[in-house]
Amino acid sequence: MQILAQILFILILLFSVGFFARNVKKIIRNIKLGRPITRTDQPKKRWAYMAKVALGQSKMVVRPVAGIMHIFVYIGFILINIEVLEIIIDGITGSHRSFAPFLGSFYSFLIGFFEILAFLVLLGVIVFWFRRNVIKLKRFWAREMEGWPKNDGNYILYIEMILMIAILVMNATDHQLQLLGHPGYAHESGVVGAFPISDLIKPIFEGMSASTLVIVERAAWWFHIIGILFFLNYLYYSKHLHIFLAFPNTYFAKLEPLGEFNNLEAVTKEVELMMDPNADPFAAPEEGDEEEPEKFGASDVMDLNQVQLLNAYTCTECGRCTSVCPANRTGKLLSPRKIMMDTRDRLEEVGKIIDKKGKFEDDGKQLLDDYILREELWACTTCNACVEACPVGIDPMSIIMEMRRYLVMEESGAPQELNGMMSNIENNSAPWPYNQQDRLNWVEEN
């Protein structure tokens, strides 16, 4: 019976890891659909920023309640998964608490520490559920959060609650079986592990027979490890991909000042050519010069760069960006969170076409208009509040600006007010509709 359990466990483990690896390959492939971009400069600054923001959660604690609870969940969930390594070894070898003989008394300290963390994770998750479903914070109930995004947030909370409860039930029944000296649970050194939290629920199981306790303990053990493996593979379909992607996303974040816009090299060279009186406009391009881009700006996900697509997959849907957006707060259609969610949804749609046909074939859709409306793009004030607020370094504004660039440079689709201003700059070298010769008329009038 034990051999069969080990074989079953190994098969489930291999399938789960293989399925996860397949989905990781899909994410990498989809991100690589974007334009290449070099973000490997200043590695010390990048490592420091990643340590500060992704590991240190520095932007989360700006909002203390959510920040502290998130730190409980984040640290607890990561460290508790050290115990998962032991569970995996036990599942493969058929042993019980295989780390105990090697760690001695330190093992008991670890188990007690993990139990406290499990309780803090459970507390944090309950607080998050209460804020989301009872208090109903506005940023969790926006129009882009209807349907799957709202349900996904709750599913994650329920999964984490169940996983933490399973750990405590497993430990409580395990402790009871150790006290009874049941075969397979007894250790030469006596009771292994300190159980400060599960001891509080141990009285529930004290009247049970040893055989019943074994069933409950094994059920909790299997439930916990299968739940972990299920959660691992659920991440691909969930906003919680940021558990993994927050680290590369912050490493490849923009280090330049937030208000600094990038220039298109082809346009810069054209302007320099026009301003150089000695330049030959008909000269052939020199070797090594970049060719003129096929498209200015972005109308679909393939026109965005790879970091922007990584941003889309990393989005936590927390809504901090939207909650500080001045356009959104004044009733405009723009929501920076929706920009990222729409980008990810379109990228996933493109990926499914590639999965089905082996390559991308035009499906008659694009990110512009089919997902993101022009009204949303032109509502942006470019204040960078969304970028500053994001706890994992996402830059929604860069996508907005690339799509605006496409509208202006490819479709001449700017609002009438902007078109008038740009025409005046072209003709009068100023935004106002006055001839250069008339600029000083106001002096004579006064």
N, C-alpha and C positions, 0 to 999 in steps of 0.2 A: 504493500500500500504506500509506504514511504517513497519507494523508487518511482512509482507512478506519479506521485505528487511532485517529485523533483523533475521528472520529464515534462509534465504539464507546465510547471513553472518556467523551465528553460524555453519551451516552445512559445509561451506567452511573452516572455522577455525578448526573444529574438524577433518575433513578429512586431512587437511594439517599437523596438529600436529601429528595425528596418523601415517601418511605416514612417517614423519620425524622420529618418535620414532621407527618405524619398521626398517628403514635403520640404525639408531644408533645401534640397537641390532645386525644387521648384521656385522657392523664394529667391535663391541666388540667381537662377536663370532669369526670372522676371525682372530683378533689379538690374541685371546686365543688359536689358533691353534699352535702358536709358543711355544717354550720351556719356562717354567717359569724362571723368573729371579728376584732377590731381589734388588730393588733400593730404599729402604726406609731409608737408613742410612743418617746421617748428615742432618736432616730435615731443620735446619736453613739455611744451605748453599743452599739447593735445593729451598726453598722459595725465597731466595735472588736472586738466578740465574734466576728463573722464572720471578720475578718482574723486573729484569734488562733487560732480553733479550726479553721475550714475551710481557710484559706489557710496559716496557720502550723503546723497539725498539732500544736497544743500538747498535746492529750489523747492523741495516738498515742504520743508518746515517754515516757509514763508507764511503758510496758513497752518497754525500750530496744531489744531485738532486733527485735521486730516494728515498732516505731516507726521505727527507722533504715532498715530495709529498705523500709518503706512510703514513706518520704520519697524514697529512691532511685527507686522505681517511679513515685511521684506526680510528682515534679519532672521526672524523665527523660522520662516518657511525654508530659507536657504540652509540654516544650520541644522534644522531638524532632519533635512534630507541627508545629513551625514549618517543618520540612523538607517536611512534607506539602503545605504551601501552594505550595512551589516545584514539587513533583511534579505538583500539580493544574494549575499554569500550564504546565508542560512538556507535560502530557497534552493540554491544550486547544490549545496553539499548535504543538506538534510540535517544540519547542526542546529543548535539553539543558543542564541546570544554568543556568537563565535568570537566577538571582540573581548568578552569578559576575562578570559584567562590571560590575555596579553596586557590588558590595561589595569588589572587589579582594582585597587580602591578608586582610581581615577575614573573607572567605568561607572561606578555608582554616582560620582559627581556629575558625569556627562548626562546620565539618564535623568537625574533630578533637574539639571539645567534645561534639558530638552523639554521636560514636562512643563516647566515654568514658561518656556517660550511657546509651547503649544497652547497654554492657557492665554497668553498675551495675543497670539494670533487669533484665537477664537474670540477674544474680547474685541480686537480690532475689526474683525469681519462683522461682528454683530453691530458695532457702531456704524460701519459703512452701510450695512443693510438698512439700519434705522434711518440714516441720513438720506438714503436713496428712496426708500419706500414709505416712510412715515412722515418725516419732515418734508420730503419731496423738494430737495434743493432745485432751484430753477434750472441750473445748468445740466441737470440729469434728465430734464423733461422737455428739451427743445425739440423742434420738429425733426431734426436729423437723427434723434435718438429713439424714434418710434419703431416698433417691431423688433427685429433681431438685435440691434445694438442695446436696447434697454433690457431685453431678456438675457443677452449674453452677460451683461454686468451682474445680474442676479444669479445666473447659473454658476459663475465663477465663485461667488460668495457661498453658495450652497455646497459646492464641491469642497471648498476649503474648510467649511464647518464640519462636514462629514469626515474629512480626512483627519482633522484634529481630534474629533470625538473617537474615531477608530483607534488612534494611537493610545488614548487614555483608557479605553475599554480593554484593549490588548494588554496594556501594562497592568491594569487592575486585576484581571483574571490570571495573568502570568504570575503576579506576586502571590496571589492566593494559592495557585498550584505549587509554587516554590515552598510556601509555608507548609503545605500538606505533604511535601516531599514526593510529589508525583513523578513517576519515571519519565525521563525526557526533560523535566523542568528542574530537578534537583541538581545542585552544584556542590562540589567538595567544600567550597568556602562558605557555604550557607546561602542566604538570600543575596542574589546578585541584583544590584540597582537600587537607587533611592527613588521613591515614588511619591513625592510631596503632593501632587495634584490628584493622581489616580487613586491614592489612598482615601480621598474624600468620597469617591464613589464606590470603593471596594465593598462597603456594607451591603450594597445591592446584590452582590454575588456570594456573600458568605453562607447562605443557606443552600447553595447549589451543590450537587454531587460533583465529584472529580471529573466524571465523564462529561457532564454538562458543561463544566468550566472549560474543558479541553475544546469542546465544540465551539463555545463562544469565543475563546481565545484564538482558535484557528480561523474562525469566520472573520474576526476583526483583523487578523494578520493578512489574510487573503484580500479582504476588502480594502485595506490600506494600500497594499502594494499594487493591486490592480487599479485602484483609484489614482495612484501616482502615475502609473503608466498611461492610463486614460487621459489624465490631465496633461501629460507631456504631449500627447498627440492632439488634444483639443486646442492647444495653443495656436496651431496653424489657422484654425477657423475663428480665433478669438482675438480681441484687442490685447490680450495678455502676451502677445509676442514680444512686447517690450521687456519682458523678464530677461530675454537673451539679447535683443537688438538694441537696448538702451546703451550698451557699452560701445559697440562700433558706431552707433549713431552720434554719441557725444564725442568720440574720438575724431570723427570726420566732420564735426561741426565747423561752421564758419568762424574763423578767428578774427577777421577784419571787423572794424567798427560796424555796428548794426545798420547805420545809415548810409554805408558806402555801397553804391550800386556797381555791378560789374558792367564793363563795356564790351561790346562785340568787336573783336579784333578787325574783322572785315570793314566795319563801319569806321572805326578809328583810322585805319589806313586810307580809306576813301577821303575822309575829311582832311587828313594831313596832305594828301595828294592835291586836293583842291586849293589848299592854302599855300602850297609851295610854288612860287612863280617859275621855278626852274624845272619842275617835274614834267615828265612826258606822260600825258594821260593815256596814250596809246601803247606805251611800252609793255612788253610781255612780262608777266610776273617772274620774279627771281626764284631760283631754285631754293626750296625750303620754305617758301611762303605758303601759308595756309590758303586753301581754296575758299572761295566765297561759300558760305553755308547754303545748303539747299533751301532752308527755311529760316526766317528770322522769328525768334520766339517759339512758343509752344501752343499747339492746338490739341495734341494728344500726348499720352504718357511717354511714347517713344521719343518725343522731342525734349523731354525733361532730362536732367542729368541723373546719374546713378545715386547720388546722395539724396536728391529730392525723392526718388522712389524708395530709398531706404527710410527716409522720414515718414513716408506714407504707411509703411509696414510697422513702424515703431510707434505710431500714434496710440496713446492710451485712452483716447476719447474722454479724458477727464473734464474737458470743457473750460479749463482755466484760460485758454487763449480767447475763447468766445466771450467769457465773462468779463474780460478787460477790454474787449474790442469796442472803441468808441462808436464805430458805425453800427454794430449790433445793438449796443446799449441805447442808441437813439432810434431804433426801430427799422434800420436798414436790413436788407435781405442777407447781407454777408455774415457768414459764420466761419471763422478760420478752421474750426474743428471739422465742419462739413467739407471744406476744401480738401483736407487731408483724407477724410473718409471717402469722398468721391474719387480722389486719385487712386486710392487703394482698390476701390471697387472696380474701377475701369481697368486697372492693371491686372486684377484677378480675372476679369472678363477676357482680356487679351491672352492671358496665360491659358485659359480653358480652350480657346481657339487653337493655340499651339499644341496643347495636349491632344486635341481631337484630330487635327489635320497635319501635324508635324511642323507646321510653320504658320506664321500669321498671315491671314488673308483678310482683306478689307471687309468689315462687316457693316459698313455704312454708318458707323457710329464714331464718335470721338469724344474726348474729355470736354472740349468746349461745346456748349449748347446742349449736348445730350446729358451731361452730368452737371457741369458748372455753368451757370447763366452769366451773361455779360453784365447784367445788373449787379450781380455779386462782385464781379471783378472791379467795376468802376466805383463801388461803394467804399473800397479800401482807401484809407487816408495815408498809408505807408508810414504809420507812426512807430511800427515795430513792437507795439505792446504785446502782441501775440507771441512773438519770438522771445521776448524777455520773460514772459510768464510760463512758457513751456517747461515742465520739470525734467524733460529729457532732451532738450536742445533742438527741437523741431522748428523749421523755418517755413511756415505757410506763406509768408509774404513773398518769398522768392518765386514760388509757383504762380502767385497772382501776377507778379511783375513780368514773368516770362509770357504768360498768356495775354497780358496787356500789350506787351511788345509785339506779339503776333498780330493782334487786332490793329495796331497802329501801322506797323511796317509792311504787313502782308495784305491787309484788307482795307487800310485807311478807315478803320472802323471806330475811331475815337469819337467821343461825344462832340456835338457841334461846338460847344464852348472851347474845347481843346483844339479842335481843328482850326477854329478862328485864330486862337492864340498862336498856333504853330505857323499859320500862314503869315501872320503879322511879323513874327520873328524872321521868317524867310525873306519877306519883302521889305520890312522896315527896320530889321535888326533890333526889334523891341516887341514886347507882347501887345502894345497898344496900336490902334489903327491910325497912327499919325505918320506922315511923311517925315523923314529925317530932317529935311529943311525947315520943317515947322515946329521942331522941338522947343526952340527958345522963344516962340511967340508969346508965351505967357509972361516973359520978362518985360516985353514992350507994353503988354496990356497993363502991367502993374507999375 
